[in-house]
């Protein structure tokens, strides 16, 4: 019985600090849109290229409602 208690205590000494260290780590921060990034506007022209399916490449214009229409993706 003493050995079981001693083993459980030893395991707690190993696991507990690891669990505390994991909680101290900060999750990755989400980035926000910064003023120096460009936002797509109606009338902008985009060239959409597919690396493994170049037959679907196309040039599209951002519509007044902010959408573009892709052949294989529809309205985005």
PyMOL commands that set and color helices and strands:
alter all, ss='L'
color gray80, all
select helices_A, chain A and resi 2-24+54-56
alter helices_A, ss='H'
color red, helices_A
select strands_A, chain A and resi 45-48+58-61+69-70+74-75
alter strands_A, ss='S'
color yellow, strands_A
deselect
rebuild
show_as cartoon
